[in-house]
Amino acid sequence: MSPLLAHAILLSLSVFTVAMVLTLIRLFKGPSAQDRVLALDYLYILAMLMMLVLGIRYASDTYFEAALLIALFGFVGSFALAKFLLRGEVIE
């Protein structure tokens, strides 16, 4: 791995970590439930991106599969939370 790629990976992981910390603050402090749901949605996107960067760093397919699972479960969770906030129930 080239030094430029190693530094870019380190920089992107640190930026994603800072973004996760700020998102966690919004998640716990959010003024409304909708803000909390959006923060949770952004948090799973950041986790997925971190997994993809780690997959590039370690050249492992396992990280890419984990990122795919995070994306799938995050989408389903966001859909369920949005439906719950809209109607007050998930299953009709």
PDB file of N, CA, C and O in Angstrom:
ATOM      1  N   MET A   1       0.855  -1.178   0.000  1.00  0.00           N
ATOM      2  CA  MET A   1       0.000   0.000   0.000  1.00  0.00           C
ATOM      3  C   MET A   1       0.894   1.232   0.000  1.00  0.00           C
ATOM      4  O   MET A   1       1.889   1.301   0.722  1.00  0.00           O
ATOM      5  N   SER A   2       0.520   2.198  -0.822  1.00  0.00           N
ATOM      6  CA  SER A   2       1.326   3.409  -0.939  1.00  0.00           C
ATOM      7  C   SER A   2       1.130   4.297   0.293  1.00  0.00           C
ATOM      8  O   SER A   2       0.084   4.239   0.940  1.00  0.00           O
ATOM      9  N   PRO A   3       2.119   5.106   0.613  1.00  0.00           N
ATOM     10  CA  PRO A   3       1.984   6.008   1.767  1.00  0.00           C
ATOM     11  C   PRO A   3       0.842   7.013   1.617  1.00  0.00           C
ATOM     12  O   PRO A   3       0.208   7.394   2.600  1.00  0.00           O
ATOM     13  N   LEU A   4       0.589   7.436   0.381  1.00  0.00           N
ATOM     14  CA  LEU A   4      -0.509   8.374   0.145  1.00  0.00           C
ATOM     15  C   LEU A   4      -1.852   7.734   0.491  1.00  0.00           C
ATOM     16  O   LEU A   4      -2.701   8.370   1.115  1.00  0.00           O
ATOM     17  N   LEU A   5      -2.045   6.481   0.090  1.00  0.00           N
ATOM     18  CA  LEU A   5      -3.282   5.770   0.410  1.00  0.00           C
ATOM     19  C   LEU A   5      -3.403   5.537   1.912  1.00  0.00           C
ATOM     20  O   LEU A   5      -4.496   5.657   2.465  1.00  0.00           O
ATOM     21  N   ALA A   6      -2.320   5.211   2.569  1.00  0.00           N
ATOM     22  CA  ALA A   6      -2.353   5.002   4.022  1.00  0.00           C
ATOM     23  C   ALA A   6      -2.752   6.280   4.750  1.00  0.00           C
ATOM     24  O   ALA A   6      -3.539   6.239   5.696  1.00  0.00           O
ATOM     25  N   HIS A   7      -2.220   7.400   4.317  1.00  0.00           N
ATOM     26  CA  HIS A   7      -2.569   8.675   4.951  1.00  0.00           C
ATOM     27  C   HIS A   7      -4.012   9.077   4.645  1.00  0.00           C
ATOM     28  O   HIS A   7      -4.702   9.623   5.506  1.00  0.00           O
ATOM     29  N   ALA A   8      -4.465   8.810   3.432  1.00  0.00           N
ATOM     30  CA  ALA A   8      -5.852   9.126   3.075  1.00  0.00           C
ATOM     31  C   ALA A   8      -6.822   8.278   3.886  1.00  0.00           C
ATOM     32  O   ALA A   8      -7.869   8.768   4.311  1.00  0.00           O
ATOM     33  N   ILE A   9      -6.484   7.015   4.103  1.00  0.00           N
ATOM     34  CA  ILE A   9      -7.338   6.144   4.916  1.00  0.00           C
ATOM     35  C   ILE A   9      -7.371   6.623   6.352  1.00  0.00           C
ATOM     36  O   ILE A   9      -8.436   6.679   6.967  1.00  0.00           O
ATOM     37  N   LEU A  10      -6.221   6.968   6.888  1.00  0.00           N
ATOM     38  CA  LEU A  10      -6.165   7.472   8.263  1.00  0.00           C
ATOM     39  C   LEU A  10      -6.955   8.774   8.404  1.00  0.00           C
ATOM     40  O   LEU A  10      -7.669   8.961   9.389  1.00  0.00           O
ATOM     41  N   LEU A  11      -6.832   9.656   7.447  1.00  0.00           N
ATOM     42  CA  LEU A  11      -7.571  10.921   7.477  1.00  0.00           C
ATOM     43  C   LEU A  11      -9.073  10.686   7.382  1.00  0.00           C
ATOM     44  O   LEU A  11      -9.846  11.297   8.121  1.00  0.00           O
ATOM     45  N   SER A  12      -9.489   9.808   6.480  1.00  0.00           N
ATOM     46  CA  SER A  12     -10.930   9.562   6.333  1.00  0.00           C
ATOM     47  C   SER A  12     -11.504   8.885   7.571  1.00  0.00           C
ATOM     48  O   SER A  12     -12.626   9.196   7.971  1.00  0.00           O
ATOM     49  N   LEU A  13     -10.766   7.975   8.181  1.00  0.00           N
ATOM     50  CA  LEU A  13     -11.260   7.343   9.413  1.00  0.00           C
ATOM     51  C   LEU A  13     -11.377   8.352  10.550  1.00  0.00           C
ATOM     52  O   LEU A  13     -12.315   8.288  11.345  1.00  0.00           O
ATOM     53  N   SER A  14     -10.434   9.276  10.630  1.00  0.00           N
ATOM     54  CA  SER A  14     -10.520  10.288  11.687  1.00  0.00           C
ATOM     55  C   SER A  14     -11.681  11.249  11.443  1.00  0.00           C
ATOM     56  O   SER A  14     -12.349  11.661  12.391  1.00  0.00           O
ATOM     57  N   VAL A  15     -11.929  11.608  10.192  1.00  0.00           N
ATOM     58  CA  VAL A  15     -13.063  12.485   9.878  1.00  0.00           C
ATOM     59  C   VAL A  15     -14.379  11.772  10.179  1.00  0.00           C
ATOM     60  O   VAL A  15     -15.304  12.379  10.718  1.00  0.00           O
ATOM     61  N   PHE A  16     -14.467  10.486   9.834  1.00  0.00           N
ATOM     62  CA  PHE A  16     -15.674   9.723  10.139  1.00  0.00           C
ATOM     63  C   PHE A  16     -15.884   9.591  11.645  1.00  0.00           C
ATOM     64  O   PHE A  16     -17.023   9.605  12.113  1.00  0.00           O
ATOM     65  N   THR A  17     -14.804   9.463  12.405  1.00  0.00           N
ATOM     66  CA  THR A  17     -14.920   9.376  13.864  1.00  0.00           C
ATOM     67  C   THR A  17     -15.447  10.676  14.451  1.00  0.00           C
ATOM     68  O   THR A  17     -16.312  10.659  15.327  1.00  0.00           O
ATOM     69  N   VAL A  18     -14.933  11.796  13.978  1.00  0.00           N
ATOM     70  CA  VAL A  18     -15.431  13.093  14.447  1.00  0.00           C
ATOM     71  C   VAL A  18     -16.905  13.265  14.081  1.00  0.00           C
ATOM     72  O   VAL A  18     -17.694  13.758  14.887  1.00  0.00           O
ATOM     73  N   ALA A  19     -17.270  12.861  12.874  1.00  0.00           N
ATOM     74  CA  ALA A  19     -18.665  12.956  12.454  1.00  0.00           C
ATOM     75  C   ALA A  19     -19.554  12.063  13.306  1.00  0.00           C
ATOM     76  O   ALA A  19     -20.685  12.436  13.620  1.00  0.00           O
ATOM     77  N   MET A  20     -19.055  10.885  13.686  1.00  0.00           N
ATOM     78  CA  MET A  20     -19.844   9.996  14.554  1.00  0.00           C
ATOM     79  C   MET A  20     -20.052  10.602  15.935  1.00  0.00           C
ATOM     80  O   MET A  20     -21.139  10.492  16.502  1.00  0.00           O
ATOM     81  N   VAL A  21     -19.037  11.231  16.474  1.00  0.00           N
ATOM     82  CA  VAL A  21     -19.168  11.862  17.791  1.00  0.00           C
ATOM     83  C   VAL A  21     -20.200  12.986  17.734  1.00  0.00           C
ATOM     84  O   VAL A  21     -21.045  13.103  18.622  1.00  0.00           O
ATOM     85  N   LEU A  22     -20.132  13.808  16.694  1.00  0.00           N
ATOM     86  CA  LEU A  22     -21.107  14.893  16.554  1.00  0.00           C
ATOM     87  C   LEU A  22     -22.517  14.355  16.330  1.00  0.00           C
ATOM     88  O   LEU A  22     -23.490  14.940  16.804  1.00  0.00           O
ATOM     89  N   THR A  23     -22.625  13.248  15.611  1.00  0.00           N
ATOM     90  CA  THR A  23     -23.935  12.642  15.386  1.00  0.00           C
ATOM     91  C   THR A  23     -24.484  12.044  16.672  1.00  0.00           C
ATOM     92  O   THR A  23     -25.686  12.123  16.928  1.00  0.00           O
ATOM     93  N   LEU A  24     -23.621  11.447  17.479  1.00  0.00           N
ATOM     94  CA  LEU A  24     -24.080  10.915  18.773  1.00  0.00           C
ATOM     95  C   LEU A  24     -24.576  12.028  19.685  1.00  0.00           C
ATOM     96  O   LEU A  24     -25.539  11.844  20.430  1.00  0.00           O
ATOM     97  N   ILE A  25     -23.924  13.172  19.627  1.00  0.00           N
ATOM     98  CA  ILE A  25     -24.394  14.316  20.413  1.00  0.00           C
ATOM     99  C   ILE A  25     -25.790  14.723  19.953  1.00  0.00           C
ATOM    100  O   ILE A  25     -26.667  14.989  20.775  1.00  0.00           O
ATOM    101  N   ARG A  26     -25.996  14.770  18.631  1.00  0.00           N
ATOM    102  CA  ARG A  26     -27.321  15.118  18.101  1.00  0.00           C
ATOM    103  C   ARG A  26     -28.345  14.041  18.439  1.00  0.00           C
ATOM    104  O   ARG A  26     -29.516  14.343  18.668  1.00  0.00           O
ATOM    105  N   LEU A  27     -27.904  12.786  18.470  1.00  0.00           N
ATOM    106  CA  LEU A  27     -28.818  11.693  18.785  1.00  0.00           C
ATOM    107  C   LEU A  27     -29.322  11.788  20.217  1.00  0.00           C
ATOM    108  O   LEU A  27     -30.510  11.582  20.466  1.00  0.00           O
ATOM    109  N   PHE A  28     -28.448  12.095  21.153  1.00  0.00           N
ATOM    110  CA  PHE A  28     -28.860  12.165  22.553  1.00  0.00           C
ATOM    111  C   PHE A  28     -29.499  13.494  22.920  1.00  0.00           C
ATOM    112  O   PHE A  28     -30.292  13.562  23.859  1.00  0.00           O
ATOM    113  N   LYS A  29     -29.161  14.556  22.186  1.00  0.00           N
ATOM    114  CA  LYS A  29     -29.599  15.890  22.561  1.00  0.00           C
ATOM    115  C   LYS A  29     -30.686  16.444  21.644  1.00  0.00           C
ATOM    116  O   LYS A  29     -31.199  17.538  21.881  1.00  0.00           O
ATOM    117  N   GLY A  30     -31.038  15.701  20.606  1.00  0.00           N
ATOM    118  CA  GLY A  30     -31.967  16.201  19.586  1.00  0.00           C
ATOM    119  C   GLY A  30     -33.239  16.782  20.138  1.00  0.00           C
ATOM    120  O   GLY A  30     -33.824  16.213  21.060  1.00  0.00           O
ATOM    121  N   PRO A  31     -33.684  17.892  19.609  1.00  0.00           N
ATOM    122  CA  PRO A  31     -34.886  18.527  20.150  1.00  0.00           C
ATOM    123  C   PRO A  31     -36.167  17.760  19.843  1.00  0.00           C
ATOM    124  O   PRO A  31     -37.150  17.900  20.570  1.00  0.00           O
ATOM    125  N   SER A  32     -36.180  16.957  18.787  1.00  0.00           N
ATOM    126  CA  SER A  32     -37.408  16.230  18.458  1.00  0.00           C
ATOM    127  C   SER A  32     -37.062  14.795  18.068  1.00  0.00           C
ATOM    128  O   SER A  32     -35.901  14.452  17.846  1.00  0.00           O
ATOM    129  N   ALA A  33     -38.091  13.980  17.994  1.00  0.00           N
ATOM    130  CA  ALA A  33     -37.885  12.574  17.635  1.00  0.00           C
ATOM    131  C   ALA A  33     -37.415  12.449  16.187  1.00  0.00           C
ATOM    132  O   ALA A  33     -36.644  11.545  15.863  1.00  0.00           O
ATOM    133  N   GLN A  34     -37.865  13.337  15.325  1.00  0.00           N
ATOM    134  CA  GLN A  34     -37.443  13.282  13.935  1.00  0.00           C
ATOM    135  C   GLN A  34     -35.949  13.560  13.794  1.00  0.00           C
ATOM    136  O   GLN A  34     -35.275  12.937  12.974  1.00  0.00           O
ATOM    137  N   ASP A  35     -35.433  14.492  14.590  1.00  0.00           N
ATOM    138  CA  ASP A  35     -33.998  14.769  14.571  1.00  0.00           C
ATOM    139  C   ASP A  35     -33.210  13.552  15.040  1.00  0.00           C
ATOM    140  O   ASP A  35     -32.144  13.253  14.501  1.00  0.00           O
ATOM    141  N   ARG A  36     -33.724  12.864  16.023  1.00  0.00           N
ATOM    142  CA  ARG A  36     -33.053  11.664  16.523  1.00  0.00           C
ATOM    143  C   ARG A  36     -33.054  10.547  15.487  1.00  0.00           C
ATOM    144  O   ARG A  36     -32.065   9.825  15.354  1.00  0.00           O
ATOM    145  N   VAL A  37     -34.135  10.400  14.766  1.00  0.00           N
ATOM    146  CA  VAL A  37     -34.200   9.377  13.718  1.00  0.00           C
ATOM    147  C   VAL A  37     -33.218   9.708  12.595  1.00  0.00           C
ATOM    148  O   VAL A  37     -32.537   8.816  12.089  1.00  0.00           O
ATOM    149  N   LEU A  38     -33.140  10.968  12.203  1.00  0.00           N
ATOM    150  CA  LEU A  38     -32.183  11.357  11.177  1.00  0.00           C
ATOM    151  C   LEU A  38     -30.745  11.161  11.646  1.00  0.00           C
ATOM    152  O   LEU A  38     -29.889  10.753  10.860  1.00  0.00           O
ATOM    153  N   ALA A  39     -30.473  11.445  12.911  1.00  0.00           N
ATOM    154  CA  ALA A  39     -29.137  11.219  13.451  1.00  0.00           C
ATOM    155  C   ALA A  39     -28.796   9.729  13.452  1.00  0.00           C
ATOM    156  O   ALA A  39     -27.664   9.351  13.151  1.00  0.00           O
ATOM    157  N   LEU A  40     -29.760   8.894  13.786  1.00  0.00           N
ATOM    158  CA  LEU A  40     -29.538   7.453  13.757  1.00  0.00           C
ATOM    159  C   LEU A  40     -29.303   6.969  12.332  1.00  0.00           C
ATOM    160  O   LEU A  40     -28.471   6.092  12.099  1.00  0.00           O
ATOM    161  N   ASP A  41     -30.030   7.535  11.390  1.00  0.00           N
ATOM    162  CA  ASP A  41     -29.852   7.195   9.981  1.00  0.00           C
ATOM    163  C   ASP A  41     -28.447   7.586   9.516  1.00  0.00           C
ATOM    164  O   ASP A  41     -27.781   6.811   8.829  1.00  0.00           O
ATOM    165  N   TYR A  42     -28.012   8.749   9.878  1.00  0.00           N
ATOM    166  CA  TYR A  42     -26.678   9.202   9.501  1.00  0.00           C
ATOM    167  C   TYR A  42     -25.602   8.379  10.198  1.00  0.00           C
ATOM    168  O   TYR A  42     -24.528   8.155   9.641  1.00  0.00           O
ATOM    169  N   LEU A  43     -25.890   7.931  11.408  1.00  0.00           N
ATOM    170  CA  LEU A  43     -24.925   7.123  12.149  1.00  0.00           C
ATOM    171  C   LEU A  43     -24.690   5.783  11.469  1.00  0.00           C
ATOM    172  O   LEU A  43     -23.552   5.319  11.398  1.00  0.00           O
ATOM    173  N   TYR A  44     -25.747   5.157  10.967  1.00  0.00           N
ATOM    174  CA  TYR A  44     -25.509   3.882  10.291  1.00  0.00           C
ATOM    175  C   TYR A  44     -24.821   4.103   8.943  1.00  0.00           C
ATOM    176  O   TYR A  44     -24.079   3.231   8.492  1.00  0.00           O
ATOM    177  N   ILE A  45     -25.043   5.220   8.303  1.00  0.00           N
ATOM    178  CA  ILE A  45     -24.325   5.507   7.059  1.00  0.00           C
ATOM    179  C   ILE A  45     -22.830   5.700   7.344  1.00  0.00           C
ATOM    180  O   ILE A  45     -21.982   5.224   6.590  1.00  0.00           O
ATOM    181  N   LEU A  46     -22.523   6.393   8.424  1.00  0.00           N
ATOM    182  CA  LEU A  46     -21.119   6.574   8.792  1.00  0.00           C
ATOM    183  C   LEU A  46     -20.463   5.250   9.161  1.00  0.00           C
ATOM    184  O   LEU A  46     -19.308   5.011   8.809  1.00  0.00           O
ATOM    185  N   ALA A  47     -21.184   4.391   9.864  1.00  0.00           N
ATOM    186  CA  ALA A  47     -20.638   3.081  10.214  1.00  0.00           C
ATOM    187  C   ALA A  47     -20.373   2.258   8.961  1.00  0.00           C
ATOM    188  O   ALA A  47     -19.362   1.562   8.870  1.00  0.00           O
ATOM    189  N   MET A  48     -21.276   2.340   8.002  1.00  0.00           N
ATOM    190  CA  MET A  48     -21.088   1.624   6.746  1.00  0.00           C
ATOM    191  C   MET A  48     -19.855   2.153   6.006  1.00  0.00           C
ATOM    192  O   MET A  48     -19.063   1.371   5.479  1.00  0.00           O
ATOM    193  N   LEU A  49     -19.697   3.467   5.967  1.00  0.00           N
ATOM    194  CA  LEU A  49     -18.536   4.044   5.292  1.00  0.00           C
ATOM    195  C   LEU A  49     -17.232   3.676   5.990  1.00  0.00           C
ATOM    196  O   LEU A  49     -16.222   3.436   5.328  1.00  0.00           O
ATOM    197  N   MET A  50     -17.244   3.628   7.314  1.00  0.00           N
ATOM    198  CA  MET A  50     -16.042   3.215   8.043  1.00  0.00           C
ATOM    199  C   MET A  50     -15.693   1.763   7.734  1.00  0.00           C
ATOM    200  O   MET A  50     -14.519   1.422   7.586  1.00  0.00           O
ATOM    201  N   MET A  51     -16.704   0.911   7.636  1.00  0.00           N
ATOM    202  CA  MET A  51     -16.445  -0.488   7.288  1.00  0.00           C
ATOM    203  C   MET A  51     -15.848  -0.602   5.884  1.00  0.00           C
ATOM    204  O   MET A  51     -14.949  -1.411   5.653  1.00  0.00           O
ATOM    205  N   LEU A  52     -16.347   0.205   4.951  1.00  0.00           N
ATOM    206  CA  LEU A  52     -15.803   0.169   3.592  1.00  0.00           C
ATOM    207  C   LEU A  52     -14.348   0.628   3.558  1.00  0.00           C
ATOM    208  O   LEU A  52     -13.531   0.041   2.848  1.00  0.00           O
ATOM    209  N   VAL A  53     -14.020   1.665   4.314  1.00  0.00           N
ATOM    210  CA  VAL A  53     -12.639   2.142   4.361  1.00  0.00           C
ATOM    211  C   VAL A  53     -11.738   1.106   5.027  1.00  0.00           C
ATOM    212  O   VAL A  53     -10.612   0.888   4.581  1.00  0.00           O
ATOM    213  N   LEU A  54     -12.223   0.469   6.084  1.00  0.00           N
ATOM    214  CA  LEU A  54     -11.425  -0.583   6.718  1.00  0.00           C
ATOM    215  C   LEU A  54     -11.252  -1.780   5.788  1.00  0.00           C
ATOM    216  O   LEU A  54     -10.215  -2.442   5.817  1.00  0.00           O
ATOM    217  N   GLY A  55     -12.254  -2.060   4.968  1.00  0.00           N
ATOM    218  CA  GLY A  55     -12.119  -3.121   3.985  1.00  0.00           C
ATOM    219  C   GLY A  55     -11.046  -2.813   2.954  1.00  0.00           C
ATOM    220  O   GLY A  55     -10.328  -3.711   2.515  1.00  0.00           O
ATOM    221  N   ILE A  56     -10.936  -1.557   2.570  1.00  0.00           N
ATOM    222  CA  ILE A  56      -9.863  -1.158   1.656  1.00  0.00           C
ATOM    223  C   ILE A  56      -8.519  -1.263   2.362  1.00  0.00           C
ATOM    224  O   ILE A  56      -7.536  -1.726   1.783  1.00  0.00           O
ATOM    225  N   ARG A  57      -8.487  -0.834   3.605  1.00  0.00           N
ATOM    226  CA  ARG A  57      -7.227  -0.829   4.360  1.00  0.00           C
ATOM    227  C   ARG A  57      -6.668  -2.234   4.551  1.00  0.00           C
ATOM    228  O   ARG A  57      -5.478  -2.465   4.337  1.00  0.00           O
ATOM    229  N   TYR A  58      -7.522  -3.174   4.953  1.00  0.00           N
ATOM    230  CA  TYR A  58      -7.049  -4.528   5.248  1.00  0.00           C
ATOM    231  C   TYR A  58      -7.254  -5.491   4.089  1.00  0.00           C
ATOM    232  O   TYR A  58      -6.916  -6.669   4.212  1.00  0.00           O
ATOM    233  N   ALA A  59      -7.794  -5.030   2.974  1.00  0.00           N
ATOM    234  CA  ALA A  59      -8.026  -5.845   1.774  1.00  0.00           C
ATOM    235  C   ALA A  59      -8.772  -7.126   2.117  1.00  0.00           C
ATOM    236  O   ALA A  59      -8.369  -8.226   1.739  1.00  0.00           O
ATOM    237  N   SER A  60      -9.876  -6.952   2.845  1.00  0.00           N
ATOM    238  CA  SER A  60     -10.666  -8.099   3.280  1.00  0.00           C
ATOM    239  C   SER A  60     -12.111  -7.931   2.815  1.00  0.00           C
ATOM    240  O   SER A  60     -12.687  -6.847   2.899  1.00  0.00           O
ATOM    241  N   ASP A  61     -12.680  -9.028   2.323  1.00  0.00           N
ATOM    242  CA  ASP A  61     -14.071  -9.004   1.876  1.00  0.00           C
ATOM    243  C   ASP A  61     -15.051  -8.996   3.043  1.00  0.00           C
ATOM    244  O   ASP A  61     -16.212  -8.625   2.873  1.00  0.00           O
ATOM    245  N   THR A  62     -14.605  -9.393   4.199  1.00  0.00           N
ATOM    246  CA  THR A  62     -15.480  -9.464   5.366  1.00  0.00           C
ATOM    247  C   THR A  62     -16.023  -8.084   5.734  1.00  0.00           C
ATOM    248  O   THR A  62     -17.186  -7.953   6.116  1.00  0.00           O
ATOM    249  N   TYR A  63     -15.199  -7.079   5.621  1.00  0.00           N
ATOM    250  CA  TYR A  63     -15.641  -5.719   5.933  1.00  0.00           C
ATOM    251  C   TYR A  63     -16.717  -5.238   4.957  1.00  0.00           C
ATOM    252  O   TYR A  63     -17.646  -4.531   5.346  1.00  0.00           O
ATOM    253  N   PHE A  64     -16.583  -5.625   3.703  1.00  0.00           N
ATOM    254  CA  PHE A  64     -17.580  -5.232   2.712  1.00  0.00           C
ATOM    255  C   PHE A  64     -18.915  -5.920   2.968  1.00  0.00           C
ATOM    256  O   PHE A  64     -19.976  -5.324   2.784  1.00  0.00           O
ATOM    257  N   GLU A  65     -18.853  -7.184   3.395  1.00  0.00           N
ATOM    258  CA  GLU A  65     -20.091  -7.885   3.743  1.00  0.00           C
ATOM    259  C   GLU A  65     -20.742  -7.270   4.972  1.00  0.00           C
ATOM    260  O   GLU A  65     -21.967  -7.161   5.041  1.00  0.00           O
ATOM    261  N   ALA A  66     -19.925  -6.867   5.947  1.00  0.00           N
ATOM    262  CA  ALA A  66     -20.464  -6.210   7.140  1.00  0.00           C
ATOM    263  C   ALA A  66     -21.095  -4.865   6.773  1.00  0.00           C
ATOM    264  O   ALA A  66     -22.129  -4.493   7.328  1.00  0.00           O
ATOM    265  N   ALA A  67     -20.482  -4.142   5.849  1.00  0.00           N
ATOM    266  CA  ALA A  67     -21.049  -2.865   5.405  1.00  0.00           C
ATOM    267  C   ALA A  67     -22.381  -3.082   4.702  1.00  0.00           C
ATOM    268  O   ALA A  67     -23.302  -2.280   4.853  1.00  0.00           O
ATOM    269  N   LEU A  68     -22.488  -4.155   3.942  1.00  0.00           N
ATOM    270  CA  LEU A  68     -23.746  -4.464   3.275  1.00  0.00           C
ATOM    271  C   LEU A  68     -24.839  -4.786   4.289  1.00  0.00           C
ATOM    272  O   LEU A  68     -25.982  -4.357   4.127  1.00  0.00           O
ATOM    273  N   LEU A  69     -24.497  -5.533   5.329  1.00  0.00           N
ATOM    274  CA  LEU A  69     -25.470  -5.849   6.381  1.00  0.00           C
ATOM    275  C   LEU A  69     -25.894  -4.601   7.154  1.00  0.00           C
ATOM    276  O   LEU A  69     -27.070  -4.436   7.479  1.00  0.00           O
ATOM    277  N   ILE A  70     -24.942  -3.736   7.442  1.00  0.00           N
ATOM    278  CA  ILE A  70     -25.268  -2.489   8.135  1.00  0.00           C
ATOM    279  C   ILE A  70     -26.218  -1.646   7.291  1.00  0.00           C
ATOM    280  O   ILE A  70     -27.168  -1.065   7.817  1.00  0.00           O
ATOM    281  N   ALA A  71     -25.968  -1.577   5.998  1.00  0.00           N
ATOM    282  CA  ALA A  71     -26.841  -0.802   5.113  1.00  0.00           C
ATOM    283  C   ALA A  71     -28.237  -1.405   5.064  1.00  0.00           C
ATOM    284  O   ALA A  71     -29.230  -0.677   5.091  1.00  0.00           O
ATOM    285  N   LEU A  72     -28.320  -2.723   4.992  1.00  0.00           N
ATOM    286  CA  LEU A  72     -29.625  -3.380   4.918  1.00  0.00           C
ATOM    287  C   LEU A  72     -30.416  -3.183   6.203  1.00  0.00           C
ATOM    288  O   LEU A  72     -31.572  -2.764   6.157  1.00  0.00           O
ATOM    289  N   PHE A  73     -29.815  -3.477   7.339  1.00  0.00           N
ATOM    290  CA  PHE A  73     -30.525  -3.334   8.608  1.00  0.00           C
ATOM    291  C   PHE A  73     -30.785  -1.869   8.956  1.00  0.00           C
ATOM    292  O   PHE A  73     -31.790  -1.560   9.597  1.00  0.00           O
ATOM    293  N   GLY A  74     -29.905  -0.974   8.549  1.00  0.00           N
ATOM    294  CA  GLY A  74     -30.133   0.444   8.789  1.00  0.00           C
ATOM    295  C   GLY A  74     -31.313   0.967   8.007  1.00  0.00           C
ATOM    296  O   GLY A  74     -32.098   1.761   8.525  1.00  0.00           O
ATOM    297  N   PHE A  75     -31.453   0.530   6.757  1.00  0.00           N
ATOM    298  CA  PHE A  75     -32.594   0.958   5.955  1.00  0.00           C
ATOM    299  C   PHE A  75     -33.896   0.434   6.545  1.00  0.00           C
ATOM    300  O   PHE A  75     -34.873   1.176   6.650  1.00  0.00           O
ATOM    301  N   VAL A  76     -33.917  -0.820   6.925  1.00  0.00           N
ATOM    302  CA  VAL A  76     -35.131  -1.400   7.510  1.00  0.00           C
ATOM    303  C   VAL A  76     -35.467  -0.718   8.836  1.00  0.00           C
ATOM    304  O   VAL A  76     -36.636  -0.451   9.116  1.00  0.00           O
ATOM    305  N   GLY A  77     -34.467  -0.442   9.638  1.00  0.00           N
ATOM    306  CA  GLY A  77     -34.697   0.244  10.906  1.00  0.00           C
ATOM    307  C   GLY A  77     -35.200   1.660  10.719  1.00  0.00           C
ATOM    308  O   GLY A  77     -36.098   2.101  11.437  1.00  0.00           O
ATOM    309  N   SER A  78     -34.635   2.375   9.768  1.00  0.00           N
ATOM    310  CA  SER A  78     -35.100   3.734   9.489  1.00  0.00           C
ATOM    311  C   SER A  78     -36.533   3.737   8.978  1.00  0.00           C
ATOM    312  O   SER A  78     -37.327   4.603   9.344  1.00  0.00           O
ATOM    313  N   PHE A  79     -36.859   2.771   8.135  1.00  0.00           N
ATOM    314  CA  PHE A  79     -38.222   2.662   7.627  1.00  0.00           C
ATOM    315  C   PHE A  79     -39.204   2.376   8.755  1.00  0.00           C
ATOM    316  O   PHE A  79     -40.285   2.963   8.803  1.00  0.00           O
ATOM    317  N   ALA A  80     -38.830   1.470   9.668  1.00  0.00           N
ATOM    318  CA  ALA A  80     -39.716   1.130  10.784  1.00  0.00           C
ATOM    319  C   ALA A  80     -39.890   2.318  11.725  1.00  0.00           C
ATOM    320  O   ALA A  80     -41.002   2.580  12.184  1.00  0.00           O
ATOM    321  N   LEU A  81     -38.814   3.039  12.018  1.00  0.00           N
ATOM    322  CA  LEU A  81     -38.924   4.205  12.893  1.00  0.00           C
ATOM    323  C   LEU A  81     -39.752   5.312  12.254  1.00  0.00           C
ATOM    324  O   LEU A  81     -40.548   5.961  12.932  1.00  0.00           O
ATOM    325  N   ALA A  82     -39.571   5.533  10.960  1.00  0.00           N
ATOM    326  CA  ALA A  82     -40.364   6.561  10.287  1.00  0.00           C
ATOM    327  C   ALA A  82     -41.844   6.193  10.276  1.00  0.00           C
ATOM    328  O   ALA A  82     -42.703   7.052  10.474  1.00  0.00           O
ATOM    329  N   LYS A  83     -42.137   4.925  10.047  1.00  0.00           N
ATOM    330  CA  LYS A  83     -43.531   4.490  10.058  1.00  0.00           C
ATOM    331  C   LYS A  83     -44.121   4.593  11.458  1.00  0.00           C
ATOM    332  O   LYS A  83     -45.290   4.945  11.615  1.00  0.00           O
ATOM    333  N   PHE A  84     -43.327   4.291  12.469  1.00  0.00           N
ATOM    334  CA  PHE A  84     -43.802   4.410  13.843  1.00  0.00           C
ATOM    335  C   PHE A  84     -44.084   5.868  14.199  1.00  0.00           C
ATOM    336  O   PHE A  84     -45.092   6.163  14.841  1.00  0.00           O
ATOM    337  N   LEU A  85     -43.208   6.775  13.790  1.00  0.00           N
ATOM    338  CA  LEU A  85     -43.428   8.190  14.085  1.00  0.00           C
ATOM    339  C   LEU A  85     -44.628   8.747  13.307  1.00  0.00           C
ATOM    340  O   LEU A  85     -45.325   9.645  13.780  1.00  0.00           O
ATOM    341  N   LEU A  86     -44.850   8.211  12.130  1.00  0.00           N
ATOM    342  CA  LEU A  86     -45.958   8.700  11.309  1.00  0.00           C
ATOM    343  C   LEU A  86     -47.310   8.211  11.811  1.00  0.00           C
ATOM    344  O   LEU A  86     -48.248   9.001  11.918  1.00  0.00           O
ATOM    345  N   ARG A  87     -47.426   6.917  12.121  1.00  0.00           N
ATOM    346  CA  ARG A  87     -48.708   6.324  12.455  1.00  0.00           C
ATOM    347  C   ARG A  87     -48.848   5.855  13.896  1.00  0.00           C
ATOM    348  O   ARG A  87     -49.965   5.638  14.366  1.00  0.00           O
ATOM    349  N   GLY A  88     -47.742   5.696  14.602  1.00  0.00           N
ATOM    350  CA  GLY A  88     -47.810   5.220  15.971  1.00  0.00           C
ATOM    351  C   GLY A  88     -47.765   3.711  16.116  1.00  0.00           C
ATOM    352  O   GLY A  88     -47.843   3.186  17.227  1.00  0.00           O
ATOM    353  N   GLU A  89     -47.638   3.001  14.982  1.00  0.00           N
ATOM    354  CA  GLU A  89     -47.514   1.540  15.004  1.00  0.00           C
ATOM    355  C   GLU A  89     -46.673   1.128  13.806  1.00  0.00           C
ATOM    356  O   GLU A  89     -46.635   1.816  12.786  1.00  0.00           O
ATOM    357  N   VAL A  90     -46.002  -0.008  13.949  1.00  0.00           N
ATOM    358  CA  VAL A  90     -45.156  -0.489  12.877  1.00  0.00           C
ATOM    359  C   VAL A  90     -45.886  -1.519  12.029  1.00  0.00           C
ATOM    360  O   VAL A  90     -45.846  -1.464  10.800  1.00  0.00           O
ATOM    361  N   ILE A  91     -46.549  -2.457  12.689  1.00  0.00           N
ATOM    362  CA  ILE A  91     -47.254  -3.512  11.986  1.00  0.00           C
ATOM    363  C   ILE A  91     -48.747  -3.180  11.975  1.00  0.00           C
ATOM    364  O   ILE A  91     -49.345  -2.917  13.018  1.00  0.00           O
ATOM    365  N   GLU A  92     -49.325  -3.196  10.807  1.00  0.00           N
ATOM    366  CA  GLU A  92     -50.746  -2.860  10.691  1.00  0.00           C
ATOM    367  C   GLU A  92     -51.600  -4.085  10.831  1.00  0.00           C
ATOM    368  O   GLU A  92     -52.826  -3.994  10.760  1.00  0.00           O
TER     369      GLU A  92
END
